[in-house]
Amino acid sequence: MKEQYDSESGYCRVLGHHVPFSYCRCVNEGLPCRRIRDCWFERIDVGRFIDDNYTEAEQERIFAPPPEKIASILDLIKKAKGDN
């Protein structure tokens, strides 16, 4: 059950304040934040949570390295222009 820890709250190093687990679980286009293991390992068995709730393909997407900043900027420009 993906929602079992949603009421838990923890400090987000990316945002700089506390957020509920539900945010961390869905922030990445419906998938968990790639830092979810680092932030939650002390409170819950986050490795098991990931294994129990996400396929291998989803886990690859979750933990894929972020795109380079310039690639992200160019992608945003394309989307703004409508050049999808």
PDB file of N, CA, C and O in Angstrom:
ATOM      1  N   MET A   1       0.846  -1.176   0.000  1.00  0.00           N
ATOM      2  CA  MET A   1       0.000   0.000   0.000  1.00  0.00           C
ATOM      3  C   MET A   1       0.894   1.243   0.000  1.00  0.00           C
ATOM      4  O   MET A   1       1.604   1.514   0.968  1.00  0.00           O
ATOM      5  N   LYS A   2       0.844   1.975  -1.082  1.00  0.00           N
ATOM      6  CA  LYS A   2       1.719   3.137  -1.253  1.00  0.00           C
ATOM      7  C   LYS A   2       1.444   4.249  -0.245  1.00  0.00           C
ATOM      8  O   LYS A   2       2.352   5.012   0.086  1.00  0.00           O
ATOM      9  N   GLU A   3       0.230   4.356   0.243  1.00  0.00           N
ATOM     10  CA  GLU A   3      -0.143   5.468   1.116  1.00  0.00           C
ATOM     11  C   GLU A   3       0.167   5.235   2.593  1.00  0.00           C
ATOM     12  O   GLU A   3      -0.116   6.108   3.414  1.00  0.00           O
ATOM     13  N   GLN A   4       0.733   4.101   2.953  1.00  0.00           N
ATOM     14  CA  GLN A   4       0.882   3.743   4.369  1.00  0.00           C
ATOM     15  C   GLN A   4       1.732   4.719   5.181  1.00  0.00           C
ATOM     16  O   GLN A   4       1.536   4.819   6.392  1.00  0.00           O
ATOM     17  N   TYR A   5       2.661   5.436   4.566  1.00  0.00           N
ATOM     18  CA  TYR A   5       3.519   6.372   5.296  1.00  0.00           C
ATOM     19  C   TYR A   5       3.205   7.835   4.983  1.00  0.00           C
ATOM     20  O   TYR A   5       3.939   8.728   5.407  1.00  0.00           O
ATOM     21  N   ASP A   6       2.145   8.082   4.259  1.00  0.00           N
ATOM     22  CA  ASP A   6       1.844   9.435   3.787  1.00  0.00           C
ATOM     23  C   ASP A   6       1.733  10.484   4.891  1.00  0.00           C
ATOM     24  O   ASP A   6       2.021  11.655   4.646  1.00  0.00           O
ATOM     25  N   SER A   7       1.331  10.103   6.077  1.00  0.00           N
ATOM     26  CA  SER A   7       1.175  11.080   7.159  1.00  0.00           C
ATOM     27  C   SER A   7       2.498  11.404   7.857  1.00  0.00           C
ATOM     28  O   SER A   7       2.567  12.357   8.633  1.00  0.00           O
ATOM     29  N   GLU A   8       3.545  10.623   7.589  1.00  0.00           N
ATOM     30  CA  GLU A   8       4.864  10.902   8.159  1.00  0.00           C
ATOM     31  C   GLU A   8       5.401  12.197   7.554  1.00  0.00           C
ATOM     32  O   GLU A   8       5.090  12.534   6.411  1.00  0.00           O
ATOM     33  N   SER A   9       6.205  12.915   8.326  1.00  0.00           N
ATOM     34  CA  SER A   9       6.790  14.157   7.849  1.00  0.00           C
ATOM     35  C   SER A   9       8.295  14.117   8.051  1.00  0.00           C
ATOM     36  O   SER A   9       8.784  13.580   9.044  1.00  0.00           O
ATOM     37  N   GLY A  10       9.025  14.689   7.104  1.00  0.00           N
ATOM     38  CA  GLY A  10      10.478  14.726   7.202  1.00  0.00           C
ATOM     39  C   GLY A  10      11.029  15.969   6.527  1.00  0.00           C
ATOM     40  O   GLY A  10      10.343  16.638   5.755  1.00  0.00           O
ATOM     41  N   TYR A  11      12.278  16.259   6.836  1.00  0.00           N
ATOM     42  CA  TYR A  11      12.928  17.439   6.281  1.00  0.00           C
ATOM     43  C   TYR A  11      13.403  17.165   4.854  1.00  0.00           C
ATOM     44  O   TYR A  11      14.073  16.165   4.596  1.00  0.00           O
ATOM     45  N   CYS A  12      13.055  18.049   3.945  1.00  0.00           N
ATOM     46  CA  CYS A  12      13.468  17.935   2.546  1.00  0.00           C
ATOM     47  C   CYS A  12      14.693  18.823   2.326  1.00  0.00           C
ATOM     48  O   CYS A  12      14.625  20.043   2.475  1.00  0.00           O
ATOM     49  N   ARG A  13      15.800  18.196   1.973  1.00  0.00           N
ATOM     50  CA  ARG A  13      17.027  18.954   1.731  1.00  0.00           C
ATOM     51  C   ARG A  13      16.959  19.758   0.435  1.00  0.00           C
ATOM     52  O   ARG A  13      17.694  20.732   0.269  1.00  0.00           O
ATOM     53  N   VAL A  14      16.100  19.364  -0.461  1.00  0.00           N
ATOM     54  CA  VAL A  14      15.946  20.095  -1.724  1.00  0.00           C
ATOM     55  C   VAL A  14      15.145  21.379  -1.505  1.00  0.00           C
ATOM     56  O   VAL A  14      15.535  22.446  -1.979  1.00  0.00           O
ATOM     57  N   LEU A  15      14.038  21.273  -0.794  1.00  0.00           N
ATOM     58  CA  LEU A  15      13.163  22.429  -0.569  1.00  0.00           C
ATOM     59  C   LEU A  15      13.553  23.247   0.655  1.00  0.00           C
ATOM     60  O   LEU A  15      13.272  24.444   0.724  1.00  0.00           O
ATOM     61  N   GLY A  16      14.195  22.604   1.614  1.00  0.00           N
ATOM     62  CA  GLY A  16      14.633  23.322   2.805  1.00  0.00           C
ATOM     63  C   GLY A  16      13.597  23.436   3.906  1.00  0.00           C
ATOM     64  O   GLY A  16      13.707  24.310   4.766  1.00  0.00           O
ATOM     65  N   HIS A  17      12.596  22.572   3.899  1.00  0.00           N
ATOM     66  CA  HIS A  17      11.598  22.561   4.978  1.00  0.00           C
ATOM     67  C   HIS A  17      10.975  21.168   5.062  1.00  0.00           C
ATOM     68  O   HIS A  17      11.270  20.298   4.242  1.00  0.00           O
ATOM     69  N   HIS A  18      10.114  20.964   6.054  1.00  0.00           N
ATOM     70  CA  HIS A  18       9.481  19.661   6.245  1.00  0.00           C
ATOM     71  C   HIS A  18       8.359  19.452   5.225  1.00  0.00           C
ATOM     72  O   HIS A  18       7.620  20.374   4.879  1.00  0.00           O
ATOM     73  N   VAL A  19       8.262  18.215   4.764  1.00  0.00           N
ATOM     74  CA  VAL A  19       7.211  17.826   3.822  1.00  0.00           C
ATOM     75  C   VAL A  19       6.677  16.457   4.230  1.00  0.00           C
ATOM     76  O   VAL A  19       7.385  15.685   4.875  1.00  0.00           O
ATOM     77  N   PRO A  20       5.451  16.154   3.865  1.00  0.00           N
ATOM     78  CA  PRO A  20       4.921  14.816   4.139  1.00  0.00           C
ATOM     79  C   PRO A  20       5.523  13.796   3.168  1.00  0.00           C
ATOM     80  O   PRO A  20       5.940  14.142   2.063  1.00  0.00           O
ATOM     81  N   PHE A  21       5.558  12.555   3.596  1.00  0.00           N
ATOM     82  CA  PHE A  21       6.063  11.482   2.743  1.00  0.00           C
ATOM     83  C   PHE A  21       5.278  11.430   1.430  1.00  0.00           C
ATOM     84  O   PHE A  21       5.835  11.087   0.387  1.00  0.00           O
ATOM     85  N   SER A  22       4.005  11.764   1.479  1.00  0.00           N
ATOM     86  CA  SER A  22       3.181  11.731   0.265  1.00  0.00           C
ATOM     87  C   SER A  22       3.766  12.629  -0.825  1.00  0.00           C
ATOM     88  O   SER A  22       3.678  12.299  -2.008  1.00  0.00           O
ATOM     89  N   TYR A  23       4.357  13.752  -0.440  1.00  0.00           N
ATOM     90  CA  TYR A  23       5.006  14.633  -1.422  1.00  0.00           C
ATOM     91  C   TYR A  23       6.196  13.921  -2.054  1.00  0.00           C
ATOM     92  O   TYR A  23       6.341  13.895  -3.276  1.00  0.00           O
ATOM     93  N   CYS A  24       7.045  13.343  -1.207  1.00  0.00           N
ATOM     94  CA  CYS A  24       8.257  12.659  -1.697  1.00  0.00           C
ATOM     95  C   CYS A  24       7.902  11.473  -2.581  1.00  0.00           C
ATOM     96  O   CYS A  24       8.655  11.126  -3.491  1.00  0.00           O
ATOM     97  N   ARG A  25       6.777  10.861  -2.321  1.00  0.00           N
ATOM     98  CA  ARG A  25       6.332   9.676  -3.043  1.00  0.00           C
ATOM     99  C   ARG A  25       5.831  10.012  -4.449  1.00  0.00           C
ATOM    100  O   ARG A  25       5.813   9.137  -5.315  1.00  0.00           O
ATOM    101  N   CYS A  26       5.428  11.252  -4.692  1.00  0.00           N
ATOM    102  CA  CYS A  26       4.782  11.584  -5.973  1.00  0.00           C
ATOM    103  C   CYS A  26       5.415  12.735  -6.741  1.00  0.00           C
ATOM    104  O   CYS A  26       4.928  13.080  -7.818  1.00  0.00           O
ATOM    105  N   VAL A  27       6.465  13.333  -6.237  1.00  0.00           N
ATOM    106  CA  VAL A  27       6.994  14.580  -6.786  1.00  0.00           C
ATOM    107  C   VAL A  27       7.605  14.447  -8.184  1.00  0.00           C
ATOM    108  O   VAL A  27       7.672  15.435  -8.915  1.00  0.00           O
ATOM    109  N   ASN A  28       8.038  13.281  -8.558  1.00  0.00           N
ATOM    110  CA  ASN A  28       8.759  13.040  -9.809  1.00  0.00           C
ATOM    111  C   ASN A  28       7.812  12.474 -10.871  1.00  0.00           C
ATOM    112  O   ASN A  28       7.902  11.297 -11.221  1.00  0.00           O
ATOM    113  N   GLU A  29       6.914  13.307 -11.378  1.00  0.00           N
ATOM    114  CA  GLU A  29       5.923  12.873 -12.372  1.00  0.00           C
ATOM    115  C   GLU A  29       5.148  11.647 -11.894  1.00  0.00           C
ATOM    116  O   GLU A  29       4.937  10.697 -12.648  1.00  0.00           O
ATOM    117  N   GLY A  30       4.728  11.683 -10.629  1.00  0.00           N
ATOM    118  CA  GLY A  30       3.965  10.584 -10.043  1.00  0.00           C
ATOM    119  C   GLY A  30       4.824   9.511  -9.400  1.00  0.00           C
ATOM    120  O   GLY A  30       4.303   8.591  -8.771  1.00  0.00           O
ATOM    121  N   LEU A  31       6.119   9.620  -9.551  1.00  0.00           N
ATOM    122  CA  LEU A  31       7.054   8.677  -8.936  1.00  0.00           C
ATOM    123  C   LEU A  31       7.798   9.377  -7.805  1.00  0.00           C
ATOM    124  O   LEU A  31       7.796  10.605  -7.730  1.00  0.00           O
ATOM    125  N   PRO A  32       8.431   8.609  -6.928  1.00  0.00           N
ATOM    126  CA  PRO A  32       9.170   9.219  -5.817  1.00  0.00           C
ATOM    127  C   PRO A  32      10.379  10.038  -6.266  1.00  0.00           C
ATOM    128  O   PRO A  32      10.930   9.846  -7.349  1.00  0.00           O
ATOM    129  N   CYS A  33      10.756  10.943  -5.399  1.00  0.00           N
ATOM    130  CA  CYS A  33      11.981  11.726  -5.556  1.00  0.00           C
ATOM    131  C   CYS A  33      13.174  10.775  -5.578  1.00  0.00           C
ATOM    132  O   CYS A  33      13.178   9.763  -4.877  1.00  0.00           O
ATOM    133  N   ARG A  34      14.169  11.095  -6.370  1.00  0.00           N
ATOM    134  CA  ARG A  34      15.336  10.207  -6.458  1.00  0.00           C
ATOM    135  C   ARG A  34      16.143  10.193  -5.170  1.00  0.00           C
ATOM    136  O   ARG A  34      16.995   9.322  -4.995  1.00  0.00           O
ATOM    137  N   ARG A  35      15.899  11.129  -4.268  1.00  0.00           N
ATOM    138  CA  ARG A  35      16.607  11.179  -2.982  1.00  0.00           C
ATOM    139  C   ARG A  35      15.821  10.533  -1.847  1.00  0.00           C
ATOM    140  O   ARG A  35      16.200  10.660  -0.683  1.00  0.00           O
ATOM    141  N   ILE A  36      14.734   9.846  -2.172  1.00  0.00           N
ATOM    142  CA  ILE A  36      13.854   9.297  -1.144  1.00  0.00           C
ATOM    143  C   ILE A  36      14.597   8.354  -0.188  1.00  0.00           C
ATOM    144  O   ILE A  36      14.317   8.345   1.010  1.00  0.00           O
ATOM    145  N   ARG A  37      15.526   7.577  -0.703  1.00  0.00           N
ATOM    146  CA  ARG A  37      16.291   6.665   0.167  1.00  0.00           C
ATOM    147  C   ARG A  37      17.111   7.438   1.186  1.00  0.00           C
ATOM    148  O   ARG A  37      17.133   7.082   2.364  1.00  0.00           O
ATOM    149  N   ASP A  38      17.775   8.479   0.748  1.00  0.00           N
ATOM    150  CA  ASP A  38      18.642   9.259   1.628  1.00  0.00           C
ATOM    151  C   ASP A  38      17.857   9.977   2.724  1.00  0.00           C
ATOM    152  O   ASP A  38      18.334  10.099   3.853  1.00  0.00           O
ATOM    153  N   CYS A  39      16.693  10.438   2.404  1.00  0.00           N
ATOM    154  CA  CYS A  39      15.923  11.241   3.357  1.00  0.00           C
ATOM    155  C   CYS A  39      15.102  10.411   4.340  1.00  0.00           C
ATOM    156  O   CYS A  39      14.847  10.862   5.456  1.00  0.00           O
ATOM    157  N   TRP A  40      14.689   9.221   3.951  1.00  0.00           N
ATOM    158  CA  TRP A  40      13.736   8.471   4.769  1.00  0.00           C
ATOM    159  C   TRP A  40      14.277   7.195   5.407  1.00  0.00           C
ATOM    160  O   TRP A  40      13.546   6.548   6.157  1.00  0.00           O
ATOM    161  N   PHE A  41      15.510   6.809   5.147  1.00  0.00           N
ATOM    162  CA  PHE A  41      16.012   5.521   5.624  1.00  0.00           C
ATOM    163  C   PHE A  41      15.997   5.383   7.150  1.00  0.00           C
ATOM    164  O   PHE A  41      15.923   4.265   7.660  1.00  0.00           O
ATOM    165  N   GLU A  42      16.064   6.485   7.878  1.00  0.00           N
ATOM    166  CA  GLU A  42      16.068   6.417   9.339  1.00  0.00           C
ATOM    167  C   GLU A  42      14.674   6.217   9.934  1.00  0.00           C
ATOM    168  O   GLU A  42      14.552   5.772  11.075  1.00  0.00           O
ATOM    169  N   ARG A  43      13.629   6.538   9.181  1.00  0.00           N
ATOM    170  CA  ARG A  43      12.272   6.454   9.704  1.00  0.00           C
ATOM    171  C   ARG A  43      11.492   5.239   9.226  1.00  0.00           C
ATOM    172  O   ARG A  43      10.695   4.665   9.968  1.00  0.00           O
ATOM    173  N   ILE A  44      11.730   4.857   7.979  1.00  0.00           N
ATOM    174  CA  ILE A  44      10.993   3.710   7.419  1.00  0.00           C
ATOM    175  C   ILE A  44      11.955   2.837   6.620  1.00  0.00           C
ATOM    176  O   ILE A  44      13.050   3.268   6.261  1.00  0.00           O
ATOM    177  N   ASP A  45      11.537   1.619   6.350  1.00  0.00           N
ATOM    178  CA  ASP A  45      12.324   0.730   5.485  1.00  0.00           C
ATOM    179  C   ASP A  45      12.011   1.121   4.041  1.00  0.00           C
ATOM    180  O   ASP A  45      11.239   0.456   3.350  1.00  0.00           O
ATOM    181  N   VAL A  46      12.624   2.205   3.612  1.00  0.00           N
ATOM    182  CA  VAL A  46      12.300   2.799   2.313  1.00  0.00           C
ATOM    183  C   VAL A  46      12.725   1.892   1.159  1.00  0.00           C
ATOM    184  O   VAL A  46      12.082   1.893   0.109  1.00  0.00           O
ATOM    185  N   GLY A  47      13.793   1.123   1.334  1.00  0.00           N
ATOM    186  CA  GLY A  47      14.198   0.176   0.291  1.00  0.00           C
ATOM    187  C   GLY A  47      13.121  -0.854   0.029  1.00  0.00           C
ATOM    188  O   GLY A  47      12.802  -1.160  -1.120  1.00  0.00           O
ATOM    189  N   ARG A  48      12.569  -1.380   1.090  1.00  0.00           N
ATOM    190  CA  ARG A  48      11.483  -2.356   0.953  1.00  0.00           C
ATOM    191  C   ARG A  48      10.239  -1.708   0.357  1.00  0.00           C
ATOM    192  O   ARG A  48       9.559  -2.298  -0.482  1.00  0.00           O
ATOM    193  N   PHE A  49       9.949  -0.476   0.805  1.00  0.00           N
ATOM    194  CA  PHE A  49       8.802   0.252   0.270  1.00  0.00           C
ATOM    195  C   PHE A  49       8.926   0.393  -1.247  1.00  0.00           C
ATOM    196  O   PHE A  49       7.969   0.141  -1.980  1.00  0.00           O
ATOM    197  N   ILE A  50      10.098   0.793  -1.708  1.00  0.00           N
ATOM    198  CA  ILE A  50      10.334   0.954  -3.151  1.00  0.00           C
ATOM    199  C   ILE A  50      10.187  -0.384  -3.864  1.00  0.00           C
ATOM    200  O   ILE A  50       9.503  -0.478  -4.884  1.00  0.00           O
ATOM    201  N   ASP A  51      10.828  -1.413  -3.329  1.00  0.00           N
ATOM    202  CA  ASP A  51      10.758  -2.740  -3.960  1.00  0.00           C
ATOM    203  C   ASP A  51       9.337  -3.286  -4.013  1.00  0.00           C
ATOM    204  O   ASP A  51       8.946  -3.919  -4.993  1.00  0.00           O
ATOM    205  N   ASP A  52       8.562  -3.039  -2.954  1.00  0.00           N
ATOM    206  CA  ASP A  52       7.196  -3.567  -2.885  1.00  0.00           C
ATOM    207  C   ASP A  52       6.205  -2.811  -3.777  1.00  0.00           C
ATOM    208  O   ASP A  52       5.177  -3.363  -4.170  1.00  0.00           O
ATOM    209  N   ASN A  53       6.513  -1.554  -4.093  1.00  0.00           N
ATOM    210  CA  ASN A  53       5.514  -0.727  -4.768  1.00  0.00           C
ATOM    211  C   ASN A  53       5.861  -0.272  -6.180  1.00  0.00           C
ATOM    212  O   ASN A  53       5.010   0.291  -6.869  1.00  0.00           O
ATOM    213  N   TYR A  54       7.094  -0.506  -6.623  1.00  0.00           N
ATOM    214  CA  TYR A  54       7.500  -0.016  -7.946  1.00  0.00           C
ATOM    215  C   TYR A  54       8.227  -1.101  -8.730  1.00  0.00           C
ATOM    216  O   TYR A  54       9.023  -1.858  -8.174  1.00  0.00           O
ATOM    217  N   THR A  55       7.949  -1.163 -10.008  1.00  0.00           N
ATOM    218  CA  THR A  55       8.589  -2.137 -10.882  1.00  0.00           C
ATOM    219  C   THR A  55      10.060  -1.765 -11.089  1.00  0.00           C
ATOM    220  O   THR A  55      10.489  -0.669 -10.731  1.00  0.00           O
ATOM    221  N   GLU A  56      10.811  -2.677 -11.662  1.00  0.00           N
ATOM    222  CA  GLU A  56      12.217  -2.385 -11.961  1.00  0.00           C
ATOM    223  C   GLU A  56      12.339  -1.198 -12.919  1.00  0.00           C
ATOM    224  O   GLU A  56      13.211  -0.346 -12.751  1.00  0.00           O
ATOM    225  N   ALA A  57      11.468  -1.149 -13.914  1.00  0.00           N
ATOM    226  CA  ALA A  57      11.500  -0.034 -14.876  1.00  0.00           C
ATOM    227  C   ALA A  57      11.214   1.290 -14.161  1.00  0.00           C
ATOM    228  O   ALA A  57      11.872   2.296 -14.428  1.00  0.00           O
ATOM    229  N   GLU A  58      10.238   1.291 -13.256  1.00  0.00           N
ATOM    230  CA  GLU A  58       9.931   2.509 -12.505  1.00  0.00           C
ATOM    231  C   GLU A  58      11.107   2.899 -11.614  1.00  0.00           C
ATOM    232  O   GLU A  58      11.426   4.081 -11.488  1.00  0.00           O
ATOM    233  N   GLN A  59      11.747   1.915 -10.999  1.00  0.00           N
ATOM    234  CA  GLN A  59      12.896   2.198 -10.141  1.00  0.00           C
ATOM    235  C   GLN A  59      14.053   2.778 -10.954  1.00  0.00           C
ATOM    236  O   GLN A  59      14.777   3.648 -10.468  1.00  0.00           O
ATOM    237  N   GLU A  60      14.227   2.311 -12.159  1.00  0.00           N
ATOM    238  CA  GLU A  60      15.260   2.890 -13.026  1.00  0.00           C
ATOM    239  C   GLU A  60      14.960   4.361 -13.302  1.00  0.00           C
ATOM    240  O   GLU A  60      15.865   5.195 -13.296  1.00  0.00           O
ATOM    241  N   ARG A  61      13.696   4.675 -13.543  1.00  0.00           N
ATOM    242  CA  ARG A  61      13.308   6.069 -13.764  1.00  0.00           C
ATOM    243  C   ARG A  61      13.487   6.908 -12.498  1.00  0.00           C
ATOM    244  O   ARG A  61      13.952   8.046 -12.556  1.00  0.00           O
ATOM    245  N   ILE A  62      13.114   6.333 -11.358  1.00  0.00           N
ATOM    246  CA  ILE A  62      13.223   7.054 -10.092  1.00  0.00           C
ATOM    247  C   ILE A  62      14.670   7.437  -9.806  1.00  0.00           C
ATOM    248  O   ILE A  62      14.961   8.577  -9.447  1.00  0.00           O
ATOM    249  N   PHE A  63      15.572   6.473  -9.969  1.00  0.00           N
ATOM    250  CA  PHE A  63      16.951   6.679  -9.547  1.00  0.00           C
ATOM    251  C   PHE A  63      17.913   7.021 -10.685  1.00  0.00           C
ATOM    252  O   PHE A  63      19.131   6.986 -10.510  1.00  0.00           O
ATOM    253  N   ALA A  64      17.362   7.347 -11.837  1.00  0.00           N
ATOM    254  CA  ALA A  64      18.209   7.787 -12.951  1.00  0.00           C
ATOM    255  C   ALA A  64      18.866   9.115 -12.587  1.00  0.00           C
ATOM    256  O   ALA A  64      18.252   9.958 -11.933  1.00  0.00           O
ATOM    257  N   PRO A  65      20.106   9.299 -13.010  1.00  0.00           N
ATOM    258  CA  PRO A  65      20.747  10.585 -12.716  1.00  0.00           C
ATOM    259  C   PRO A  65      19.980  11.726 -13.382  1.00  0.00           C
ATOM    260  O   PRO A  65      19.409  11.549 -14.458  1.00  0.00           O
ATOM    261  N   PRO A  66      19.969  12.871 -12.755  1.00  0.00           N
ATOM    262  CA  PRO A  66      19.233  13.994 -13.348  1.00  0.00           C
ATOM    263  C   PRO A  66      19.902  14.447 -14.638  1.00  0.00           C
ATOM    264  O   PRO A  66      21.114  14.305 -14.796  1.00  0.00           O
ATOM    265  N   PRO A  67      19.116  14.991 -15.558  1.00  0.00           N
ATOM    266  CA  PRO A  67      19.723  15.500 -16.793  1.00  0.00           C
ATOM    267  C   PRO A  67      20.620  16.692 -16.474  1.00  0.00           C
ATOM    268  O   PRO A  67      20.438  17.370 -15.463  1.00  0.00           O
ATOM    269  N   GLU A  68      21.579  16.931 -17.342  1.00  0.00           N
ATOM    270  CA  GLU A  68      22.438  18.096 -17.154  1.00  0.00           C
ATOM    271  C   GLU A  68      21.586  19.352 -17.213  1.00  0.00           C
ATOM    272  O   GLU A  68      20.559  19.380 -17.892  1.00  0.00           O
ATOM    273  N   LYS A  69      22.004  20.372 -16.515  1.00  0.00           N
ATOM    274  CA  LYS A  69      21.211  21.600 -16.420  1.00  0.00           C
ATOM    275  C   LYS A  69      20.940  22.214 -17.791  1.00  0.00           C
ATOM    276  O   LYS A  69      19.829  22.679 -18.048  1.00  0.00           O
ATOM    277  N   ILE A  70      21.925  22.223 -18.662  1.00  0.00           N
ATOM    278  CA  ILE A  70      21.724  22.837 -19.976  1.00  0.00           C
ATOM    279  C   ILE A  70      20.675  22.058 -20.772  1.00  0.00           C
ATOM    280  O   ILE A  70      19.865  22.650 -21.486  1.00  0.00           O
ATOM    281  N   ALA A  71      20.694  20.728 -20.645  1.00  0.00           N
ATOM    282  CA  ALA A  71      19.689  19.919 -21.339  1.00  0.00           C
ATOM    283  C   ALA A  71      18.293  20.232 -20.806  1.00  0.00           C
ATOM    284  O   ALA A  71      17.335  20.313 -21.574  1.00  0.00           O
ATOM    285  N   SER A  72      18.181  20.407 -19.494  1.00  0.00           N
ATOM    286  CA  SER A  72      16.893  20.751 -18.897  1.00  0.00           C
ATOM    287  C   SER A  72      16.403  22.107 -19.388  1.00  0.00           C
ATOM    288  O   SER A  72      15.224  22.271 -19.700  1.00  0.00           O
ATOM    289  N   ILE A  73      17.298  23.064 -19.454  1.00  0.00           N
ATOM    290  CA  ILE A  73      16.934  24.405 -19.915  1.00  0.00           C
ATOM    291  C   ILE A  73      16.479  24.370 -21.367  1.00  0.00           C
ATOM    292  O   ILE A  73      15.474  24.987 -21.720  1.00  0.00           O
ATOM    293  N   LEU A  74      17.214  23.651 -22.209  1.00  0.00           N
ATOM    294  CA  LEU A  74      16.838  23.542 -23.623  1.00  0.00           C
ATOM    295  C   LEU A  74      15.491  22.853 -23.790  1.00  0.00           C
ATOM    296  O   LEU A  74      14.691  23.234 -24.644  1.00  0.00           O
ATOM    297  N   ASP A  75      15.246  21.837 -22.968  1.00  0.00           N
ATOM    298  CA  ASP A  75      13.966  21.131 -23.017  1.00  0.00           C
ATOM    299  C   ASP A  75      12.820  22.067 -22.620  1.00  0.00           C
ATOM    300  O   ASP A  75      11.761  22.053 -23.248  1.00  0.00           O
ATOM    301  N   LEU A  76      13.030  22.871 -21.592  1.00  0.00           N
ATOM    302  CA  LEU A  76      12.002  23.832 -21.178  1.00  0.00           C
ATOM    303  C   LEU A  76      11.736  24.861 -22.271  1.00  0.00           C
ATOM    304  O   LEU A  76      10.589  25.253 -22.485  1.00  0.00           O
ATOM    305  N   ILE A  77      12.768  25.295 -22.953  1.00  0.00           N
ATOM    306  CA  ILE A  77      12.603  26.254 -24.048  1.00  0.00           C
ATOM    307  C   ILE A  77      11.786  25.633 -25.175  1.00  0.00           C
ATOM    308  O   ILE A  77      10.890  26.275 -25.723  1.00  0.00           O
ATOM    309  N   LYS A  78      12.094  24.377 -25.521  1.00  0.00           N
ATOM    310  CA  LYS A  78      11.333  23.680 -26.566  1.00  0.00           C
ATOM    311  C   LYS A  78       9.861  23.587 -26.188  1.00  0.00           C
ATOM    312  O   LYS A  78       8.979  23.852 -27.005  1.00  0.00           O
ATOM    313  N   LYS A  79       9.608  23.206 -24.939  1.00  0.00           N
ATOM    314  CA  LYS A  79       8.223  23.069 -24.499  1.00  0.00           C
ATOM    315  C   LYS A  79       7.501  24.419 -24.539  1.00  0.00           C
ATOM    316  O   LYS A  79       6.335  24.491 -24.929  1.00  0.00           O
ATOM    317  N   ALA A  80       8.192  25.477 -24.138  1.00  0.00           N
ATOM    318  CA  ALA A  80       7.576  26.807 -24.161  1.00  0.00           C
ATOM    319  C   ALA A  80       7.243  27.249 -25.578  1.00  0.00           C
ATOM    320  O   ALA A  80       6.238  27.924 -25.802  1.00  0.00           O
ATOM    321  N   LYS A  81       8.078  26.873 -26.527  1.00  0.00           N
ATOM    322  CA  LYS A  81       7.844  27.225 -27.929  1.00  0.00           C
ATOM    323  C   LYS A  81       6.781  26.334 -28.559  1.00  0.00           C
ATOM    324  O   LYS A  81       6.214  26.676 -29.596  1.00  0.00           O
ATOM    325  N   GLY A  82       6.512  25.198 -27.936  1.00  0.00           N
ATOM    326  CA  GLY A  82       5.550  24.253 -28.501  1.00  0.00           C
ATOM    327  C   GLY A  82       6.190  23.290 -29.487  1.00  0.00           C
ATOM    328  O   GLY A  82       5.500  22.697 -30.316  1.00  0.00           O
ATOM    329  N   ASP A  83       7.511  23.131 -29.403  1.00  0.00           N
ATOM    330  CA  ASP A  83       8.237  22.226 -30.302  1.00  0.00           C
ATOM    331  C   ASP A  83       8.364  20.823 -29.721  1.00  0.00           C
ATOM    332  O   ASP A  83       9.374  20.159 -29.951  1.00  0.00           O
ATOM    333  N   ASN A  84       7.394  20.368 -28.994  1.00  0.00           N
ATOM    334  CA  ASN A  84       7.468  19.061 -28.340  1.00  0.00           C
ATOM    335  C   ASN A  84       7.936  18.051 -29.326  1.00  0.00           C
ATOM    336  O   ASN A  84       8.071  16.875 -28.989  1.00  0.00           O
TER     337      ASN A  84
END
